[in-house]
Amino acid sequence: MEEGQRIILGIDPGTMILGYGVILIDRRKVHFVDMGVVDLRREKDSFAKLNTIFTEVSGIIDRYSPDDVAVEAPFYGKNPQVMLKLGRAQGAAISAAIAHNLPIFEYAPRKVKMAVTGQGGASKEQVALILSRTLRTEFQPKFLDATDALAIAMCHFYQLVNPLADTATSTNWEKFIKAHPDRVK
């Protein structure tokens, strides 16, 4: 890879469908590389699913040699069992990245949607539409888990190029002062 280039792998963990998205950063310009899903619906054994996630994510890492892996954090919903299962899926994906000595970054779903669309409550379809325009690539609606993963990779890219974005727009002065004590007189 040339100097100034970086590959980011985004992962949207799931126990039924795991999405992945790969982008290439070339001198602060983003290029779509690939995206896809790992379909786990036919596998009934939950531990076999975790093994498949580890194996498939390892294969994706071997194929694209990312510099960073960005993963969506599990979110709390109405059913704690769902969060537990998502956490296990995320753990299997993270374990694959750790086995390849890659840095891992975690982003909350609302932060990802906010970074890509400007709205933390955006739908999967809205995320896909914005990404399609941003990356100048057409996406099929059946790949919404993959476009979510692509959004996670894009969120990481935005964080890399503007790490102060969270505090720059924050109205929480205590948080800003704590993050930037050198800027307060």
Phi, psi and omega in degrees: 000141181287158177296142182088000178255150180210139176249131179241130175255122175257139181231128173254095186291147177198158179264350175252311178227127174251127179259148174222149179217140183234129176234154176245129176258124179231102182052052177069008173257139183259136178231134175290133177250304183193163172202161179181185180227153170250114183272115184251007188294333182279339180278121183269328182283122185295327179285327175294325176299316180297321177296319178296318178300311179302313182294314182292317179294321175301318178296320178295318178297316178298322182291318188251349180046061181292155175273328181224150173239123178249129186234142176283134178286144175294145181245151180278124177244204181283335184248110180299332179297324179295317179297320178299314180296318178296321178298321177293317178298317178298318180299321179294319178293317179296321178300323177296318178294319178298318180298337178260010179057041180258145174289141184240137180232138184243136181228136177290147181307317180296322180295319179298311181297320179296318182295323185272318186249343185088000179228121181293341180255020182297151178279165177301322180294320177295319178300313180298319181296313180297316179297321178301317180287317182297317184264002179051049181219138177275136178242145177275140181301336181290349182257033183296330175290326178288320178291329173298317178296321176297321178296324178295318177297318179294321178301317178296319177301312180299323178294323179293317184277340180216073184295344180267007184305320181295317184275335182294327181258000183286145174258005179270098184293325178300317179296318180296314182296319179296322181283334184225064182297334181288345183264000182252132181246000000 
